[in-house]
Amino acid sequence: MRRKWRIMVSISVAAMLLLSVIIVGCAPAPPAESPTLHLKAAQAMMPKDALTHLNLTEMCDRITERTGGKITWDIFGPEIGDWTELEIMVKKGTIDLQFNAFATGFDPRWNILYLPFLATTFEGAREACSPGGPYDEMGAIWGPDGNMYYLGTWLNNVGMLGLNTDPIMTPEQAKGVKIRVPPLEIFKVYVEMMGFTPVTIPWAEAPTSIATGVCDGWVGSGSIYHYKLFRDVARTQMITFDFLEIWAITMNLDTWNNLPKEYQDIIQEEATRIATKRLGQVEDEELEYRQKLIDYGWTIVDMAKDYPDELEVWKNLAREAWDVFEPIVGKIWMDKIKVIMGMPVE
């Protein structure tokens, strides 16, 4: 099944790439009176050699090419601030376009992005984030409330538990173990339901908190982060898929509204293209960096394979958070997510 899905993604990406070539080759150049614009784009948290940053650069370069050089970019990574700070920059127009998560402190409805144990396989993760799905639908409606235009859903990573301890697999073992969570209420709720003691710490301070013993572990990242940021301060990865690191490609709404229609069309096409391409990359990137962790000496525990009963206990406990947040995000949206994931709807 995994191979079948990956073949389907490859075909989809290839088709979109071919379509892009046709568009670039046949579409007329923007009219001479079209404005020349220099915009700013950024992605949150990922190292600049990560595929997410390279994808952002590719998208911007293709937009420059397709507009005949009329749109050019400054492209930034995490050096300009944490992910919550980047969202504020885009809302204000300091940065025009971002690959980033949503901070639920600004709009609590976005807790729906971080539903615990939403998908427990790569195939399910790709299904949840496919173009035209529920997240694209709600983004089109909710984005303008934060002065942002929603261009597409970005599956940045699959999240799992990292530890500076021996493996932990049960709520009883988790008692008293301090786990770093991002400043998002849904993480605090479900991590506590799993038996841990949640400690809210900004992402930029997470590796230091592990190194100094402020926390014993963390949630909020997959293998590329584990290797790039935590490999020297932790030693255990629990493959839980406890959440999907779902970002979005968004643009400052004022910037978007002031673009000529031909520019909007190009940017939207390239955002959809690169988001689709990303779906075909996530699994390979995850497995590459998981192997790097193994080679570095980490203990890797595949709970779905070796401890399925224990994982099911955690999943059932954590998914109680879905009911907690349903009144916040709205039953209609929660039901849309459940339907696409094959879950029962009451």
C-alpha positions as CSV (number, residue, x, y, z in Angstrom):
1,M,0.0,0.0,0.0
2,R,2.8,2.4,0.9
3,R,4.5,1.7,-2.4
4,K,1.3,2.2,-4.3
5,W,0.7,5.6,-2.6
6,R,4.3,6.7,-3.3
7,I,3.9,5.8,-7.0
8,M,0.6,7.8,-7.1
9,V,2.3,10.8,-5.5
10,S,5.2,10.5,-8.0
11,I,2.8,10.4,-10.9
12,S,0.9,13.4,-9.5
13,V,4.1,15.4,-9.0
14,A,5.4,14.4,-12.5
15,A,2.1,15.5,-14.0
16,M,2.2,18.8,-12.2
17,L,5.8,19.3,-13.3
18,L,4.9,18.6,-16.9
19,L,2.0,21.0,-16.6
20,S,4.3,23.7,-15.2
21,V,6.6,23.3,-18.2
22,I,3.7,23.6,-20.6
23,I,2.5,26.7,-18.7
24,V,5.9,28.3,-18.7
25,G,6.4,27.5,-22.3
26,C,3.1,28.7,-23.6
27,A,1.9,31.4,-21.3
28,P,2.6,35.0,-22.5
29,A,5.0,37.1,-20.5
30,P,3.4,39.5,-18.1
31,P,2.3,42.7,-19.7
32,A,4.9,45.4,-19.8
33,E,2.9,47.5,-17.4
34,S,2.9,44.8,-14.8
35,P,4.6,46.0,-11.7
36,T,8.1,44.9,-10.7
37,L,8.1,43.7,-7.1
38,H,10.7,42.6,-4.5
39,L,9.1,40.4,-1.9
40,K,10.3,38.7,1.3
41,A,9.7,35.0,2.0
42,A,10.7,32.8,5.0
43,Q,10.2,29.4,6.6
44,A,10.1,28.7,10.3
45,M,12.6,26.5,12.2
46,M,14.1,24.3,9.5
47,P,17.8,24.4,8.8
48,K,18.7,25.9,5.5
49,D,19.9,22.6,4.1
50,A,16.5,20.9,4.9
51,L,14.2,20.1,2.0
52,T,11.6,22.6,3.3
53,H,14.0,25.5,2.9
54,L,15.1,24.2,-0.5
55,N,11.5,23.9,-1.6
56,L,10.7,27.4,-0.5
57,T,13.7,28.6,-2.6
58,E,12.6,26.5,-5.6
59,M,9.0,27.9,-5.4
60,C,10.3,31.5,-5.3
61,D,12.7,30.9,-8.1
62,R,10.0,29.5,-10.3
63,I,7.8,32.4,-9.6
64,T,10.6,34.8,-10.6
65,E,11.1,32.8,-13.8
66,R,7.4,32.7,-14.7
67,T,7.0,36.4,-14.1
68,G,9.9,37.2,-16.4
69,G,11.9,38.5,-13.4
70,K,9.3,40.9,-12.4
71,I,8.9,39.3,-8.9
72,T,12.2,38.7,-7.0
73,W,12.7,37.6,-3.4
74,D,14.7,37.8,-0.3
75,I,14.5,34.4,1.3
76,F,15.0,33.8,5.0
77,G,15.2,30.8,7.4
78,P,14.9,30.6,11.2
79,E,17.5,33.4,11.7
80,I,14.8,36.1,11.7
81,G,12.9,34.7,14.6
82,D,10.8,31.9,16.1
83,W,7.8,30.6,14.3
84,T,5.3,32.6,16.3
85,E,7.3,35.8,15.5
86,L,7.3,34.9,11.8
87,E,3.6,34.6,11.8
88,I,3.3,38.1,13.3
89,M,5.7,39.4,10.6
90,V,3.4,38.0,7.9
91,K,0.3,39.4,9.5
92,K,1.9,42.8,9.5
93,G,3.4,42.5,6.0
94,T,7.0,42.7,7.2
95,I,7.4,39.3,5.5
96,D,5.2,38.7,2.5
97,L,5.1,34.9,2.3
98,Q,5.8,32.1,4.7
99,F,6.0,28.3,5.1
100,N,5.0,28.1,8.8
101,A,2.7,26.6,11.4
102,F,-0.2,28.6,13.0
103,A,0.0,29.8,16.6
104,T,-3.2,28.9,18.3
105,G,-2.9,31.9,20.7
106,F,-3.9,34.1,17.8
107,D,-6.7,31.9,16.6
108,P,-7.6,28.8,18.8
109,R,-9.4,27.2,15.8
110,W,-6.0,26.2,14.4
111,N,-5.7,23.6,17.2
112,I,-7.3,21.4,14.6
113,L,-3.9,21.2,12.8
114,Y,-2.3,19.4,15.8
115,L,-4.9,16.8,16.7
116,P,-3.0,14.0,18.5
117,F,-2.7,10.7,16.6
118,L,-4.5,12.2,13.6
119,A,-2.6,9.8,11.3
120,T,-0.3,7.0,12.4
121,T,1.2,6.1,9.0
122,F,2.9,8.1,6.2
123,E,0.1,7.2,3.9
124,G,-2.5,8.6,6.4
125,A,-0.4,11.7,6.8
126,R,-0.3,12.3,3.0
127,E,-4.1,11.7,2.8
128,A,-4.8,14.3,5.6
129,C,-2.7,17.0,3.8
130,S,-3.6,16.4,0.2
131,P,-4.4,19.5,-1.9
132,G,-8.1,20.4,-1.9
133,G,-8.7,18.6,1.4
134,P,-10.3,20.0,4.6
135,Y,-7.3,21.9,5.7
136,D,-7.2,23.8,2.4
137,E,-10.9,24.4,2.8
138,M,-10.8,25.8,6.3
139,G,-7.6,27.8,5.5
140,A,-9.4,29.7,2.7
141,I,-12.1,30.7,5.3
142,W,-10.0,31.3,8.4
143,G,-6.8,32.8,6.8
144,P,-8.2,36.3,6.1
145,D,-9.2,36.5,9.8
146,G,-5.5,36.7,10.5
147,N,-4.8,39.0,7.5
148,M,-3.3,36.0,5.5
149,Y,-4.1,34.4,2.2
150,Y,-4.0,30.6,2.4
151,L,-2.1,29.1,-0.5
152,G,-1.8,25.5,0.6
153,T,-1.3,22.9,3.3
154,W,2.3,21.9,4.0
155,L,3.2,18.6,5.6
156,N,6.5,19.5,7.1
157,N,7.1,16.5,9.3
158,V,5.7,13.7,11.4
159,G,6.0,14.2,15.1
160,M,7.2,11.8,17.7
161,L,8.6,11.6,21.2
162,G,12.3,12.3,21.9
163,L,13.9,11.5,25.2
164,N,17.1,11.8,27.2
165,T,16.1,8.7,29.1
166,D,15.6,5.0,28.5
167,P,12.5,4.2,26.4
168,I,9.1,5.1,28.0
169,M,6.0,3.2,26.7
170,T,3.2,3.4,29.2
171,P,1.4,6.1,31.2
172,E,2.8,4.5,34.4
173,Q,6.4,4.9,33.1
174,A,5.6,8.5,32.0
175,K,4.6,9.6,35.5
176,G,6.8,12.5,36.6
177,V,8.7,12.7,33.3
178,K,8.9,16.3,32.1
179,I,8.1,16.8,28.4
180,R,8.7,20.0,26.5
181,V,5.6,21.1,24.6
182,P,5.2,24.1,22.3
183,P,3.1,27.1,23.4
184,L,-0.1,25.4,22.0
185,E,-2.8,24.3,24.4
186,I,-3.6,21.1,22.6
187,F,-0.1,19.7,23.1
188,K,-0.3,20.4,26.8
189,V,-3.6,18.6,27.1
190,Y,-2.8,15.5,25.2
191,V,0.8,15.0,26.6
192,E,-0.7,15.2,30.1
193,M,-3.4,12.6,29.0
194,M,-0.5,10.3,28.0
195,G,0.8,10.5,31.6
196,F,3.7,13.0,31.2
197,T,4.2,16.3,32.9
198,P,4.1,19.0,30.1
199,V,6.4,22.0,30.3
200,T,5.8,24.8,27.9
201,I,9.1,26.0,26.3
202,P,9.7,28.0,23.1
203,W,11.2,25.9,20.3
204,A,14.4,27.9,20.2
205,E,15.1,26.9,23.9
206,A,14.1,23.3,23.6
207,P,17.6,21.8,23.0
208,T,19.0,23.7,25.9
209,S,16.1,22.6,28.1
210,I,17.0,19.0,27.4
211,A,20.7,19.5,27.8
212,T,20.3,21.2,31.2
213,G,17.7,18.7,32.6
214,V,14.8,21.2,32.7
215,C,13.0,18.6,30.6
216,D,13.5,14.9,30.1
217,G,12.1,14.9,26.5
218,W,10.0,16.7,24.0
219,V,7.2,16.5,21.5
220,G,6.9,18.7,18.4
221,S,9.4,17.3,15.9
222,G,10.5,14.4,13.7
223,S,13.8,12.8,12.9
224,I,15.4,15.7,11.0
225,Y,15.0,17.9,14.1
226,H,16.1,15.1,16.4
227,Y,19.3,14.7,14.4
228,K,20.0,18.4,13.6
229,L,19.2,19.9,17.0
230,F,19.1,17.2,19.7
231,R,21.5,14.4,18.7
232,D,24.1,15.5,21.3
233,V,21.6,16.1,24.2
234,A,19.2,13.2,23.9
235,R,19.4,9.5,23.1
236,T,16.0,7.9,22.5
237,Q,13.4,8.2,19.8
238,M,9.9,6.8,20.4
239,I,8.2,6.4,17.0
240,T,4.7,7.4,18.0
241,F,3.4,9.7,15.2
242,D,1.7,11.4,18.0
243,F,1.0,14.4,15.7
244,L,1.5,15.7,12.2
245,E,3.6,18.9,11.9
246,I,1.2,20.6,9.5
247,W,2.2,24.0,8.3
248,A,0.7,26.2,5.6
249,I,1.9,28.3,2.7
250,T,0.4,31.7,3.4
251,M,0.8,35.2,2.2
252,N,0.1,38.6,3.7
253,L,-3.5,39.4,2.6
254,D,-2.7,43.0,1.7
255,T,0.2,41.9,-0.5
256,W,-1.9,39.2,-2.1
257,N,-4.8,41.6,-2.8
258,N,-2.5,44.1,-4.4
259,L,-1.1,41.6,-6.9
260,P,-2.2,41.5,-10.5
261,K,-4.4,38.5,-11.3
262,E,-1.7,37.0,-13.5
263,Y,0.7,37.1,-10.6
264,Q,-1.8,35.5,-8.2
265,D,-2.4,32.7,-10.6
266,I,1.3,31.9,-10.9
267,I,1.9,32.0,-7.2
268,Q,-1.1,29.8,-6.5
269,E,0.0,27.3,-9.1
270,E,3.5,27.1,-7.8
271,A,2.3,26.8,-4.1
272,T,0.1,23.8,-5.1
273,R,2.9,22.3,-7.1
274,I,5.5,22.5,-4.3
275,A,3.0,21.3,-1.6
276,T,2.2,18.3,-3.7
277,K,5.9,17.6,-4.3
278,R,6.5,17.8,-0.5
279,L,4.0,14.9,0.1
280,G,6.4,12.7,-1.9
281,Q,9.4,13.7,0.1
282,V,8.4,13.4,3.8
283,E,8.8,9.7,4.2
284,D,12.2,9.5,2.5
285,E,13.5,12.4,4.5
286,E,12.2,10.9,7.8
287,L,13.8,7.6,7.1
288,E,17.1,9.2,6.1
289,Y,17.4,11.0,9.3
290,R,16.2,8.1,11.4
291,Q,19.1,6.1,10.0
292,K,21.5,8.9,10.9
293,L,20.2,8.8,14.5
294,I,20.8,5.0,14.6
295,D,24.3,5.5,13.2
296,Y,24.9,8.2,15.9
297,G,24.0,5.7,18.6
298,W,20.4,6.5,19.5
299,T,17.9,3.9,20.6
300,I,15.0,3.9,18.2
301,V,11.7,2.2,19.3
302,D,9.1,1.6,16.7
303,M,6.0,1.3,18.9
304,A,3.6,0.4,16.1
305,K,5.7,-2.5,15.1
306,D,7.0,-3.8,18.5
307,Y,4.7,-2.4,21.1
308,P,1.3,-1.9,19.4
309,D,-0.8,-2.5,22.5
310,E,1.1,0.1,24.4
311,L,0.8,2.6,21.5
312,E,-3.0,1.9,21.3
313,V,-3.3,2.9,25.0
314,W,-1.5,6.1,24.4
315,K,-3.5,6.8,21.2
316,N,-6.9,6.3,23.0
317,L,-5.9,8.5,25.9
318,A,-4.5,11.3,23.7
319,R,-7.5,11.3,21.3
320,E,-9.7,12.3,24.2
321,A,-8.3,15.8,23.4
322,W,-10.3,15.8,20.2
323,D,-13.5,16.1,22.3
324,V,-11.9,18.8,24.4
325,F,-11.2,21.0,21.3
326,E,-14.3,20.2,19.2
327,P,-16.3,23.1,20.7
328,I,-13.3,25.4,19.9
329,V,-12.7,24.4,16.3
330,G,-16.3,23.5,15.4
331,K,-17.9,20.1,15.0
332,I,-18.4,20.5,11.2
333,W,-14.6,20.8,10.7
334,M,-13.8,18.0,13.1
335,D,-16.2,15.8,11.3
336,K,-14.5,16.6,8.0
337,I,-11.2,15.5,9.3
338,K,-12.6,12.3,10.8
339,V,-14.3,11.4,7.5
340,I,-11.1,11.8,5.4
341,M,-9.2,9.7,8.0
342,G,-11.9,7.0,8.0
343,M,-13.0,7.6,11.6
344,P,-16.6,7.3,12.8
345,V,-18.7,10.5,12.9
346,E,-21.5,10.8,15.4
